Amino acid sequence: MSIGKGLVIGLVFLVLLMTLSPVMAQGYSLIENDVEIRFNYPSEIKIGTCITISFWMKAKNNLTDLSVRLTLIYHADSYTQVIYDKIIVSETSVTEGWTTSKSINVCIPREAAPDPHLQADLETSYKVNGSSKVLEHDWYMSIVRSETYEELEEELEEARSKINNLKDE
């Protein structure tokens, strides 16, 4: 029985997708009538490491008094810790089509705790034609672990390799 080359390539691709997807970056998008905001960040973070969050924003109308504040809260066991709290955009006036982007670096605390995670709170305020608007959003960002999924996969592969070597002896 022969298996087609395309089927083998497809199966290999599917296996790669299944193993890579847990560690790939994820994102958050906010699309409103007046603004569009996007964040990209890792879905899991190792305790005691630093990450880079990508931020992008577009004005879909002429805006005045634009302010965007990002707060990142580390949740661990029964306490929380604000690890980032800054106004990342502050503009007196922007025109329709205006965009900005930036990289935001944050470091995760080193202490291990049960089931830690990172939460993001976003507050955006601006005026359109003199009318004030405030948008507030919060979301679960990333899980924080002592070992990443990728590291656990490597350990598993090493264990399998040792088992195979022992079987061959």
C-alpha positions as CSV (number, residue, x, y, z in Angstrom):
1,M,0.0,0.0,0.0
2,S,1.6,3.3,-1.0
3,I,0.8,6.7,0.6
4,G,0.7,9.7,-1.7
5,K,3.5,12.3,-1.3
6,G,0.9,15.1,-0.9
7,L,-0.8,13.2,1.9
8,V,2.5,12.7,3.8
9,I,3.4,16.4,3.4
10,G,-0.1,17.4,4.6
11,L,0.2,15.1,7.6
12,V,3.7,16.5,8.5
13,F,2.3,20.1,8.1
14,L,-0.6,19.2,10.4
15,V,1.7,17.8,13.1
16,L,3.9,20.9,12.9
17,L,0.8,23.1,13.3
18,M,-0.4,21.1,16.3
19,T,3.0,21.4,18.1
20,L,3.6,25.0,17.3
21,S,0.2,26.5,18.0
22,P,0.4,26.5,21.8
23,V,3.6,28.6,21.8
24,M,2.8,31.0,19.0
25,A,1.9,34.6,19.7
26,Q,-1.7,35.6,20.2
27,G,-3.3,39.0,20.0
28,Y,-6.1,41.3,21.0
29,S,-8.0,43.6,18.6
30,L,-10.4,46.4,19.4
31,I,-12.3,47.8,16.4
32,E,-14.7,50.7,17.0
33,N,-16.2,53.3,14.7
34,D,-13.4,55.8,15.5
35,V,-10.4,53.7,16.4
36,E,-8.7,50.4,15.7
37,I,-6.2,49.0,18.2
38,R,-4.1,45.8,18.0
39,F,-1.8,44.0,20.4
40,N,0.4,41.0,19.8
41,Y,2.1,39.1,22.6
42,P,3.1,35.5,23.6
43,S,0.3,33.2,24.8
44,E,2.6,31.8,27.5
45,I,5.4,33.5,29.4
46,K,8.1,31.9,31.5
47,I,8.4,33.1,35.1
48,G,11.3,35.6,35.5
49,T,11.6,36.4,31.8
50,C,10.9,39.6,29.8
51,I,8.6,39.8,26.8
52,T,7.8,42.4,24.1
53,I,4.3,43.4,23.3
54,S,3.6,44.9,19.9
55,F,1.0,47.7,19.8
56,W,-0.6,49.3,16.8
57,M,-3.4,51.9,16.5
58,K,-5.3,53.7,13.7
59,A,-7.6,56.6,13.9
60,K,-10.7,56.1,11.7
61,N,-11.9,59.7,12.2
62,N,-10.3,63.0,13.2
63,L,-9.7,62.8,17.0
64,T,-8.7,65.3,19.6
65,D,-7.4,64.8,23.2
66,L,-6.5,61.2,22.4
67,S,-5.1,59.2,25.3
68,V,-4.4,55.4,25.5
69,R,-3.4,53.9,28.9
70,L,-2.2,50.2,29.2
71,T,-2.0,48.5,32.6
72,L,-0.7,45.0,32.9
73,I,-1.5,43.1,36.1
74,Y,0.3,39.9,37.2
75,H,-2.0,37.6,39.0
76,A,-0.4,35.0,41.3
77,D,-2.2,32.9,43.9
78,S,-4.2,35.4,46.0
79,Y,-2.4,38.7,45.1
80,T,-2.0,41.0,42.1
81,Q,0.9,43.2,41.1
82,V,0.8,46.0,38.5
83,I,3.9,45.4,36.4
84,Y,3.2,48.1,33.7
85,D,1.0,51.2,33.9
86,K,1.7,53.8,31.3
87,I,0.0,56.2,28.9
88,I,1.2,54.7,25.6
89,V,-0.5,57.3,23.3
90,S,-1.1,61.0,24.1
91,E,-2.0,63.2,21.2
92,T,-3.7,66.6,21.1
93,S,-5.1,66.0,17.6
94,V,-4.9,63.3,15.0
95,T,-6.4,63.1,11.5
96,E,-8.3,60.2,10.0
97,G,-5.9,57.5,8.8
98,W,-3.2,58.4,11.4
99,T,-1.4,55.4,12.8
100,T,1.2,54.7,15.5
101,S,2.9,51.6,16.7
102,K,5.4,50.7,19.4
103,S,7.0,47.9,21.3
104,I,6.4,47.5,25.0
105,N,8.8,45.6,27.1
106,V,7.7,44.0,30.4
107,C,9.3,41.6,32.8
108,I,7.5,38.9,34.8
109,P,8.3,38.5,38.5
110,R,10.6,35.7,39.5
111,E,8.6,34.2,42.3
112,A,6.8,31.0,41.5
113,A,3.1,30.8,42.4
114,P,0.2,28.5,41.5
115,D,-1.5,29.3,38.2
116,P,-0.1,32.8,37.6
117,H,-1.4,34.8,34.6
118,L,-1.2,38.2,33.0
119,Q,-4.2,40.5,32.6
120,A,-4.4,43.6,30.4
121,D,-6.6,46.7,31.1
122,L,-6.9,49.2,28.3
123,E,-8.4,52.6,28.7
124,T,-8.8,54.8,25.6
125,S,-10.3,58.3,25.7
126,Y,-10.8,60.9,22.9
127,K,-13.2,63.4,21.4
128,V,-14.9,63.2,18.0
129,N,-16.5,66.4,16.9
130,G,-16.4,67.7,20.4
131,S,-18.1,64.7,21.9
132,S,-16.1,62.7,24.5
133,K,-15.7,59.0,24.3
134,V,-14.1,56.5,26.7
135,L,-13.5,52.9,25.9
136,E,-12.4,50.4,28.7
137,H,-11.5,46.8,28.0
138,D,-9.7,44.2,30.0
139,W,-8.7,40.7,29.0
140,Y,-6.8,37.6,30.1
141,M,-3.5,37.9,28.2
142,S,-1.1,35.1,28.9
143,I,-0.4,32.2,31.2
144,V,2.8,32.3,33.2
145,R,4.6,29.1,33.8
146,S,7.9,27.8,35.3
147,E,8.4,25.8,32.1
148,T,7.1,26.7,28.7
149,Y,5.2,24.2,26.5
150,E,8.2,24.2,24.2
151,E,10.6,23.2,27.0
152,L,8.3,20.4,28.1
153,E,8.1,19.1,24.5
154,E,12.0,19.1,24.4
155,E,12.1,17.2,27.7
156,L,9.6,14.7,26.4
157,E,11.6,14.2,23.2
158,E,14.8,13.6,25.1
159,A,13.0,11.0,27.3
160,R,11.7,9.2,24.2
161,S,15.2,9.3,22.7
162,K,16.6,7.7,25.9
163,I,13.9,5.0,25.9
164,N,14.7,4.2,22.3
165,N,18.4,4.0,23.0
166,L,17.8,1.7,25.9
167,K,15.6,-0.5,23.8
168,D,18.3,-0.8,21.2
169,E,20.9,-2.0,23.7
